Amino acid sequence: MTRTRILLVDDEPGIRLGMRGYLTAHGFDVDEASSLAEAQEAFRTTRPDVAVVDYRLTDGTALELLPRLKELDASVPLVVLTGHGSIELAVQAVKEGAEQFLTKPVELSVLKVVLERLVAQRRERLKQRADRSRTAQTTVNPFLGTSVAIRVLQGQAERVLQSDAPVLVTGETGSGKSVLARWLHEGGPRADAPFVDLNCAALSKDLLDSELFGHEKGAFTGAVTAKQGLLEVADQGTLFMDEIGDMDVAVQPKLLKVLEEKRFRRLGDVRDRRVDVRLIAATHQDLGVAAREKRFRSDLYFRISTLILHVPALRERPEDIPVIARHFLEELGTSRGRAGVALQPDAEAALARYPWPGNIRELRNVLERAVLLSGGGPLSPNDLRFEVTPDEAGAEEDLTLEELERRHIERVLRRENGHVERAAARLGIPRSSLYERLKRLGINKSGFQKSDP
């Protein structure tokens, strides 16, 4: 984990110098402030793990400052130091949010122990909060199967697990990129901190800007209150940016600054804020090509691709399909009251023949539908409803890539009744990209729209 950051607030430079030297020598990073105004500003921008505040400052007392700091971040412990201690003052300080009230001159070794204990307690609280916020859905093992491809991926992932460098996870839509990202977080040194998931393809430029960096009150029409961005939520933890290839080019330089300087600025704010996150990005696109075509910044591409993990498509490891299918059936059978549900041999063979354009996500959907709609007993081929039949899938092996693309787009449009936005979401591409493909392939979406009877 990163070093503990302390904000030291005292109007006497000599005291700050002595405390800073001692704490720095014992592994702390120390920021300083000499007044209420400086303390509030430093707290906003440095994001300390603990703040140590002298009771009497030139422009007021700690009792005025504590509520303001708690409003900015209630999770940060506050320690008050005073040369005029009394029980009444200590009680009042605790009521205003202080975790500790120490009388000066304080033994620096005692202060160090207090700070270490408060930091440990804070991290435990944040860990518990992160645990509560995690999805209740069972996390799938990203390495199910016995194929060479998945064993190679597992070996690569284990080697980068303890690294703090950015990771770029590549692979087709539905292949399990987000599952691998969560596995990297939960097995790494930031597991006790938040894992924040952001889908770049689902947000416009303005929404992405606001979601990622947050905004101040009045930053734009409708910003009636200040909002914390996901970068701040993920501080000390992991930010997972899914489909980063769809991130607007105008937002990309801001993300690059965060990665290089660990600083960012909320919309409508004039102050930089410090943040420490590990970035895991995922994409189904070839970002190298996108960078050459100026659709993605090359400097950001080089920064996020320090470590690259490629998740193989399901059709590239057909020997893993039975293993993954049995895992899903065990999970679905338990949750749907069908414990022990299994596949007939010919149904398992049908799964192996199918090309799985939607990869693992599609496999789970097919099996879930089968479990819900089947009459009981082992699942037969008739219980499995594919996007295309296995026979059609075999016939497609002789088609060109363009013909395959045309067929798949037409198939999805037909399923979505000609609705381009829903079809683009199912295909895992932006709506604008689907329109470009429709024009290039000469597909008329109106031909797939059913009229009302």
Secondary structure in CASP SS format (residue, H / E / C, confidence):
PFRMAT SS
TARGET T0000
AUTHOR 0000-0000-0000
METHOD secondary structure of the structure
MODEL  1
M C 1.00
T C 1.00
R C 1.00
T C 1.00
R E 1.00
I E 1.00
L E 1.00
L E 1.00
V E 1.00
D C 1.00
D C 1.00
E C 1.00
P H 1.00
G H 1.00
I H 1.00
R H 1.00
L H 1.00
G H 1.00
M H 1.00
R H 1.00
G H 1.00
Y H 1.00
L H 1.00
T H 1.00
A H 1.00
H C 1.00
G C 1.00
F C 1.00
D E 1.00
V E 1.00
D E 1.00
E E 1.00
A E 1.00
S C 1.00
S C 1.00
L H 1.00
A H 1.00
E H 1.00
A H 1.00
Q H 1.00
E H 1.00
A H 1.00
F H 1.00
R H 1.00
T H 1.00
T H 1.00
R C 1.00
P C 1.00
D C 1.00
V E 1.00
A E 1.00
V E 1.00
V E 1.00
D E 1.00
Y C 1.00
R E 1.00
L E 1.00
T C 1.00
D C 1.00
G E 1.00
T E 1.00
A H 1.00
L H 1.00
E H 1.00
L H 1.00
L H 1.00
P H 1.00
R H 1.00
L H 1.00
K H 1.00
E H 1.00
L H 1.00
D C 1.00
A C 1.00
S C 1.00
V C 1.00
P C 1.00
L E 1.00
V E 1.00
V E 1.00
L E 1.00
T E 1.00
G C 1.00
H C 1.00
G C 1.00
S C 1.00
I H 1.00
E H 1.00
L H 1.00
A H 1.00
V H 1.00
Q H 1.00
A H 1.00
V H 1.00
K H 1.00
E C 1.00
G C 1.00
A C 1.00
E C 1.00
Q E 1.00
F E 1.00
L E 1.00
T E 1.00
K C 1.00
P C 1.00
V C 1.00
E C 1.00
L H 1.00
S H 1.00
V H 1.00
L H 1.00
K H 1.00
V H 1.00
V H 1.00
L H 1.00
E H 1.00
R H 1.00
L H 1.00
V H 1.00
A H 1.00
Q H 1.00
R H 1.00
R H 1.00
E H 1.00
R H 1.00
L H 1.00
K H 1.00
Q H 1.00
R H 1.00
A H 1.00
D H 1.00
R H 1.00
S H 1.00
R C 1.00
T C 1.00
A C 1.00
Q C 1.00
T C 1.00
T C 1.00
V C 1.00
N C 1.00
P C 1.00
F C 1.00
L C 1.00
G C 1.00
T C 1.00
S C 1.00
V H 1.00
A H 1.00
I H 1.00
R H 1.00
V H 1.00
L H 1.00
Q H 1.00
G H 1.00
Q H 1.00
A H 1.00
E H 1.00
R H 1.00
V H 1.00
L C 1.00
Q C 1.00
S C 1.00
D C 1.00
A C 1.00
P C 1.00
V E 1.00
L E 1.00
V E 1.00
T E 1.00
G C 1.00
E C 1.00
T C 1.00
G C 1.00
S C 1.00
G C 1.00
K H 1.00
S H 1.00
V H 1.00
L H 1.00
A H 1.00
R H 1.00
W H 1.00
L H 1.00
H H 1.00
E H 1.00
G C 1.00
G C 1.00
P C 1.00
R C 1.00
A C 1.00
D C 1.00
A C 1.00
P C 1.00
F E 1.00
V E 1.00
D E 1.00
L E 1.00
N E 1.00
C H 1.00
A H 1.00
A H 1.00
L C 1.00
S C 1.00
K H 1.00
D H 1.00
L H 1.00
L H 1.00
D H 1.00
S H 1.00
E H 1.00
L H 1.00
F H 1.00
G E 1.00
H E 1.00
E C 1.00
K C 1.00
G C 1.00
A C 1.00
F C 1.00
T C 1.00
G C 1.00
A C 1.00
V C 1.00
T C 1.00
A C 1.00
K E 1.00
Q E 1.00
G C 1.00
L H 1.00
L H 1.00
E H 1.00
V H 1.00
A C 1.00
D C 1.00
Q C 1.00
G C 1.00
T E 1.00
L E 1.00
F E 1.00
M E 1.00
D E 1.00
E C 1.00
I H 1.00
G H 1.00
D H 1.00
M C 1.00
D C 1.00
V C 1.00
A C 1.00
V C 1.00
Q H 1.00
P H 1.00
K H 1.00
L H 1.00
L H 1.00
K H 1.00
V H 1.00
L H 1.00
E H 1.00
E H 1.00
K C 1.00
R E 1.00
F E 1.00
R C 1.00
R C 1.00
L E 1.00
G C 1.00
D C 1.00
V C 1.00
R C 1.00
D C 1.00
R E 1.00
R E 1.00
V C 1.00
D C 1.00
V C 1.00
R E 1.00
L E 1.00
I E 1.00
A E 1.00
A E 1.00
T E 1.00
H C 1.00
Q C 1.00
D C 1.00
L H 1.00
G H 1.00
V H 1.00
A H 1.00
A H 1.00
R H 1.00
E C 1.00
K C 1.00
R C 1.00
F C 1.00
R C 1.00
S H 1.00
D H 1.00
L H 1.00
Y H 1.00
F H 1.00
R H 1.00
I H 1.00
S C 1.00
T C 1.00
L E 1.00
I E 1.00
L E 1.00
H E 1.00
V C 1.00
P C 1.00
A C 1.00
L H 1.00
R H 1.00
E H 1.00
R C 1.00
P H 1.00
E H 1.00
D H 1.00
I H 1.00
P H 1.00
V H 1.00
I H 1.00
A H 1.00
R H 1.00
H H 1.00
F H 1.00
L H 1.00
E H 1.00
E H 1.00
L H 1.00
G H 1.00
T H 1.00
S H 1.00
R C 1.00
G C 1.00
R C 1.00
A C 1.00
G C 1.00
V C 1.00
A C 1.00
L E 1.00
Q C 1.00
P H 1.00
D H 1.00
A H 1.00
E H 1.00
A H 1.00
A H 1.00
L H 1.00
A H 1.00
R H 1.00
Y C 1.00
P C 1.00
W C 1.00
P C 1.00
G C 1.00
N H 1.00
I H 1.00
R H 1.00
E H 1.00
L H 1.00
R H 1.00
N H 1.00
V H 1.00
L H 1.00
E H 1.00
R H 1.00
A H 1.00
V H 1.00
L H 1.00
L H 1.00
S C 1.00
G C 1.00
G C 1.00
G C 1.00
P C 1.00
L E 1.00
S C 1.00
P H 1.00
N H 1.00
D H 1.00
L C 1.00
R C 1.00
F C 1.00
E C 1.00
V C 1.00
T C 1.00
P H 1.00
D H 1.00
E H 1.00
A H 1.00
G H 1.00
A H 1.00
E H 1.00
E H 1.00
D H 1.00
L C 1.00
T C 1.00
L H 1.00
E H 1.00
E H 1.00
L H 1.00
E H 1.00
R H 1.00
R H 1.00
H H 1.00
I H 1.00
E H 1.00
R H 1.00
V H 1.00
L H 1.00
R H 1.00
R H 1.00
E C 1.00
N C 1.00
G C 1.00
H C 1.00
V H 1.00
E H 1.00
R H 1.00
A H 1.00
A H 1.00
A H 1.00
R H 1.00
L H 1.00
G C 1.00
I C 1.00
P C 1.00
R H 1.00
S H 1.00
S H 1.00
L H 1.00
Y H 1.00
E H 1.00
R H 1.00
L H 1.00
K H 1.00
R H 1.00
L H 1.00
G C 1.00
I C 1.00
N C 1.00
K H 1.00
S H 1.00
G H 1.00
F H 1.00
Q C 1.00
K C 1.00
S C 1.00
D C 1.00
P C 1.00
END
